[in-house]
Amino acid sequence: MAIRQRAVTALPNLIRSLRKEPLLKPPHNNSAALPSLRRAFSLYDQINLIDNVPDDQLRFEGYTDTGFTINGVQYEGSLLCVGNLVLSWKPNNFSDITPHSLSLFQVVRPIPEILILGCGRNIQHVDPEVRRFIRSTGIKLEAVDSRNAASTYNILNEEGRVVAAAVLPYGVSS
């Protein structure tokens, strides 16, 4: 909470300082390095601009190599999040993800518009059979690392969209 508060108080100063800086002129020689924007935008990882989220909505608040924190509760292992429902999910490795492990999406209503698949530490190539299965349910599939899956789920859920996440712990590397 203290980190978030510092980020929120630092953001107006950052914006003011960025507005005061003159626009950079392109260098005449191509060997000059461009300034890094990473420092200017690194606060994005620490703050949530959508602050008035209802208490009954799920929000990923953190992750570890073995699980996730959602709405203040620590969950170990893989999870399925559909709307505002959290379920323990059996796959422990990316290779364990099959149409059978995602069969819940044949019956869940309302049908999520997108399933965010958290692959663990690295993005993995999704088996074509799994892609076909998810497409057959009318859901779009996006495979990303689990950290980004949690963030994307938060943003889409906060926008009021019907979204689902199937996430492996961040420590899973293959």
C-alpha positions in Angstrom: 0.0 0.0 0.0 2.9 2.4 0.8 4.4 1.8 -2.7 1.1 2.6 -4.3 0.7 5.7 -2.3 4.2 6.9 -3.2 3.5 6.1 -6.9 0.2 8.0 -6.8 1.8 11.1 -5.2 4.8 10.9 -7.6 2.6 10.7 -10.7 1.6 14.4 -10.8 5.2 15.6 -10.4 6.3 13.2 -13.2 3.6 14.5 -15.5 4.6 18.1 -14.7 8.3 17.5 -15.3 7.6 15.7 -18.6 5.5 18.7 -19.8 8.2 21.2 -18.9 10.9 19.3 -20.8 11.5 20.7 -24.3 10.8 18.4 -27.2 13.9 16.5 -28.3 15.4 17.4 -31.6 16.6 14.5 -33.7 20.3 14.1 -33.6 22.3 14.9 -36.8 24.4 11.8 -36.4 22.8 8.4 -36.1 25.3 7.2 -33.6 23.7 9.2 -30.7 21.6 7.1 -28.3 18.0 7.9 -27.8 16.9 8.7 -24.3 15.2 5.9 -22.4 11.5 6.3 -21.7 11.5 3.3 -19.4 11.9 5.4 -16.3 9.0 7.7 -17.3 6.6 4.8 -17.8 7.8 2.4 -15.1 5.2 3.7 -12.7 2.6 2.0 -14.8 3.5 -1.3 -13.1 2.9 0.1 -9.7 -0.4 2.0 -10.0 -4.0 1.3 -11.1 -5.7 4.3 -12.7 -9.1 2.7 -12.3 -9.4 3.2 -8.6 -13.2 2.8 -7.9 -13.5 -0.9 -8.5 -16.5 -2.5 -6.7 -15.5 -4.8 -3.8 -17.2 -7.8 -5.3 -15.0 -7.8 -8.4 -11.9 -10.0 -8.6 -8.6 -8.2 -8.7 -5.2 -9.9 -8.9 -3.1 -8.0 -6.4 0.1 -10.0 -6.6 1.8 -13.1 -7.8 4.6 -15.4 -6.6 6.4 -18.4 -8.2 3.8 -20.7 -6.7 0.5 -18.7 -6.7 -1.5 -15.5 -6.7 -3.1 -13.0 -4.4 -6.6 -12.1 -5.3 -8.7 -9.7 -3.3 -6.3 -10.1 -0.3 -6.4 -13.9 -0.4 -3.3 -16.0 -1.3 -4.0 -18.9 -3.6 -1.5 -21.6 -4.4 -1.3 -23.3 -7.7 -3.0 -22.8 -11.0 -6.3 -20.9 -11.2 -9.3 -20.4 -13.4 -11.1 -17.0 -13.0 -14.4 -16.6 -14.7 -16.1 -13.3 -14.1 -15.9 -13.0 -10.4 -15.4 -16.7 -9.6 -12.0 -18.2 -8.6 -11.5 -21.9 -9.1 -8.5 -24.1 -8.5 -7.3 -25.5 -11.8 -5.5 -28.9 -12.2 -2.7 -28.2 -14.8 0.7 -27.8 -13.2 2.7 -27.4 -16.4 1.8 -25.8 -19.8 1.8 -29.2 -21.4 -1.1 -30.2 -19.1 -3.4 -27.7 -20.7 -5.8 -29.6 -22.9 -9.4 -29.1 -24.2 -10.4 -31.4 -21.3 -8.8 -29.1 -18.7 -10.7 -26.1 -20.2 -14.0 -28.0 -20.7 -15.7 -25.6 -18.1 -16.0 -23.1 -21.0 -18.5 -25.4 -22.7 -21.1 -24.7 -20.0 -20.2 -21.4 -18.4 -22.7 -18.6 -19.0 -22.4 -15.8 -19.9 -19.8 -16.8 -22.4 -16.6 -14.8 -21.8 -15.5 -12.8 -24.8 -11.9 -13.6 -24.1 -9.8 -16.2 -22.3 -6.5 -15.0 -21.1 -4.1 -17.9 -20.8 -1.3 -17.3 -18.3 1.6 -19.5 -19.5 3.8 -19.1 -16.4 7.1 -17.2 -16.7 7.2 -17.3 -20.5 4.8 -17.1 -23.4 4.2 -20.5 -24.9 2.9 -21.7 -28.3 -0.7 -22.9 -27.7 -1.6 -26.4 -29.1 -3.7 -26.0 -32.2 -6.2 -28.4 -30.7 -6.7 -26.2 -27.6 -7.1 -23.1 -29.9 -9.7 -24.9 -32.0 -11.6 -26.0 -28.9 -11.7 -22.5 -27.4 -12.7 -21.0 -30.7 -15.5 -23.5 -31.0 -17.0 -22.1 -27.7 -17.1 -18.6 -29.2 -14.3 -17.3 -27.0 -11.2 -15.5 -28.2 -7.8 -16.8 -26.8 -4.8 -14.7 -25.8 -1.7 -16.5 -24.4 0.7 -14.3 -22.4 3.0 -14.8 -19.4 1.1 -15.1 -16.1 2.1 -11.7 -14.8 0.6 -10.0 -17.9 -2.4 -12.3 -17.8 -3.2 -11.1 -14.3 -2.9 -7.4 -15.3 -4.9 -7.8 -18.5 -7.6 -9.7 -16.5 -7.8 -6.8 -14.0 -8.1 -4.2 -16.7 -10.8 -6.0 -18.7 -12.8 -7.0 -15.6 -12.7 -3.4 -14.3 -14.0 -2.2 -17.7 -17.0 -4.5 -17.1 -16.2 -6.9 -19.9 -17.0 -10.6 -19.5 -13.5 -12.1 -19.2 -11.9 -15.3 -18.0 -8.3 -16.2 -17.0 -6.6 -19.6 -16.8 -3.3 -18.9 -15.2 -0.3 -21.1 -14.2 1.9 -19.8 -11.4 4.6 -17.5 -12.5 7.3 -20.0 -11.5 6.3 -22.4 -14.2 8.8 -22.2 -17.0 7.6 -24.8 -19.5 
